[in-house]
Amino acid sequence: MPKARVISPFRGQHDHDHCQVSAIETAEAECARKGLKLTELRRQVLEIIWSSHNPIGAYDILQQLQSKGHKPAPPTAYRALDFLVSAKLVHRLESMNAFIGCPSPEASHQCQFYICQHCGHTAELHSEAVAQAIESGAEQLGFIHNEPVIEVHGTCKACSKKEPS
C-alpha cells in the first residue's frame, strides 16, 4: 500500500495554492487509473472542498456552487459528494457532518484527523501504531472493522499561542 502524504496547515509555511493544484492533479490521475469519470460538477465540488484545510458542509458547498452561477439540485450535489467519498478523494468527518480533501487517495483510509476547534484547520495523519492498535483490538474481539477514522478535536499550535494564559 502506498505511503500517505502528510499535509498539515499546522506547520506554517504551507503553499496552499500548490497543495490545491496537486490535489486536483492527483484526483484526476486516480480517476483515470480507476476508470472513474471526474465530471465537471464533481471537479468543482472537489475544488471547493480543497479551497481550504477546513472541513466544509454539503450546504456550504451547494451555496458556493450556486454563487458561481450553477443551480444544482441538492441531490445532484450529494451524488457528487458520494462519488468523491467512494473514490477516496475526500473524507467525510462524521462528528462535523462535513467533508475534507484527501491528499493520498491511493493510501489506506485508516487515518486520524486533528481538528482545531478554534480555526477549523484540519490535518490528516496515518499512524501505523494507531492502525496496529485498532487491528489488535478488533482481533481480540473477533470484530471485523471497516477503515476506521479517528477524529481528534483540540487546539492547534497557532491558536494556542493566541489564547490567554
C-alpha positions in Angstrom: 0.0 0.0 0.0 1.4 3.4 -0.9 2.5 5.7 1.9 0.2 8.6 2.6 1.4 12.2 2.2 1.1 14.4 5.3 -0.3 17.8 4.5 -0.6 20.0 7.6 -1.8 23.5 7.9 -0.4 23.5 11.4 3.2 23.6 10.4 3.2 27.1 9.0 4.9 27.9 5.6 2.2 26.0 3.7 1.9 26.7 0.0 -1.9 26.1 -0.3 -2.1 27.0 -4.0 0.4 24.3 -4.8 -1.3 21.9 -2.4 -4.7 22.5 -4.1 -3.3 22.1 -7.6 -1.5 18.9 -6.6 -4.7 17.5 -5.0 -6.7 18.1 -8.2 -4.0 16.5 -10.4 -3.8 13.5 -8.0 -7.6 13.2 -8.2 -7.6 13.3 -12.0 -4.8 10.6 -12.1 -6.7 8.4 -9.6 -9.9 8.6 -11.5 -8.1 7.8 -14.8 -6.3 4.8 -13.1 -9.6 3.5 -11.7 -11.6 4.2 -14.8 -13.9 6.7 -13.0 -15.3 9.8 -14.5 -14.5 13.1 -12.8 -17.3 15.2 -14.3 -17.2 19.0 -14.3 -19.6 19.2 -11.3 -17.6 16.6 -9.3 -14.4 18.5 -10.1 -16.0 21.8 -9.0 -17.1 20.2 -5.7 -13.6 18.8 -5.2 -12.1 22.3 -5.9 -14.5 23.9 -3.3 -13.5 21.2 -0.7 -9.8 21.8 -1.4 -10.2 25.6 -1.2 -9.0 25.4 2.4 -8.0 22.9 5.0 -11.2 23.4 6.9 -14.0 20.9 6.7 -17.0 22.1 4.7 -20.6 21.0 4.9 -22.7 20.0 2.0 -25.0 23.0 2.3 -22.0 25.4 2.1 -20.7 23.5 -0.9 -24.2 23.9 -2.6 -24.1 27.6 -1.7 -20.7 28.1 -3.3 -21.8 26.2 -6.4 -24.8 28.5 -6.7 -22.7 31.6 -6.2 -20.6 30.5 -9.2 -23.8 30.5 -11.3 -24.7 26.8 -11.1 -28.1 25.8 -10.0 -27.6 22.1 -9.0 -30.4 20.5 -7.0 -29.3 19.3 -3.6 -29.5 15.6 -4.7 -27.1 16.4 -7.5 -24.5 17.9 -5.1 -25.0 15.0 -2.7 -24.4 12.5 -5.5 -21.1 14.3 -6.4 -20.1 14.1 -2.7 -20.9 10.4 -2.6 -18.8 9.8 -5.7 -15.9 11.8 -4.2 -16.1 9.8 -0.9 -16.4 6.4 -2.6 -13.5 7.3 -4.9 -11.5 8.1 -1.8 -10.8 11.7 -3.0 -12.4 13.2 0.1 -13.2 12.1 3.6 -16.5 12.7 5.5 -15.9 13.8 9.0 -18.8 12.3 10.9 -18.6 14.4 14.0 -19.0 17.6 11.9 -21.1 16.2 9.1 -18.5 17.8 6.8 -16.0 17.0 4.1 -12.3 17.4 3.7 -9.9 16.7 0.8 -7.8 13.5 0.9 -4.1 14.1 0.0 -3.5 10.4 -0.6 -6.5 8.7 -2.2 -4.2 5.7 -3.1 -3.3 5.1 0.5 -5.2 3.4 3.3 -8.1 5.5 4.6 -7.5 4.2 8.1 -6.4 7.6 9.5 -6.6 10.2 12.2 -7.8 13.8 11.8 -6.6 16.5 14.1 -9.2 19.3 14.0 -8.6 22.7 15.6 -11.8 23.7 17.4 -10.8 27.4 17.1 -9.7 28.0 13.5 -11.1 24.8 12.0 -7.9 23.8 10.3 -7.7 20.0 9.9 -4.7 17.7 9.3 -4.8 14.1 8.3 -2.3 11.7 9.7 -1.7 8.0 9.1 -0.1 6.4 12.2 0.9 2.8 11.8 0.9 2.4 15.6 -2.7 3.5 15.9 -3.7 1.3 13.0 -2.0 -1.7 14.6 -3.7 -1.0 18.0 -7.1 -0.9 16.3 -6.3 -4.1 14.4 -5.2 -5.8 17.6 -8.3 -4.7 19.5 -10.5 -5.9 16.7 -8.8 -9.2 16.5 -9.2 -9.7 20.3 -12.9 -9.1 20.0 -13.4 -11.1 16.8 -14.5 -7.9 15.2 -14.3 -7.1 11.5 -13.9 -3.3 11.0 -14.0 -1.0 8.1 -11.3 1.5 7.6 -11.6 3.3 10.9 -11.3 7.1 11.1 -10.4 8.8 14.3 -11.3 12.5 14.8 -9.3 14.4 17.4 -10.6 17.8 18.4 -8.3 20.2 20.1 -6.3 23.4 19.6 -3.5 23.9 17.1 -0.2 25.5 18.0 -1.1 28.8 16.3 -4.4 29.1 18.2 -2.9 28.0 21.5 -0.5 31.0 21.2 -3.5 33.3 20.8 -5.3 32.0 23.9 -4.9 34.0 27.1 -2.9 32.1 29.8 
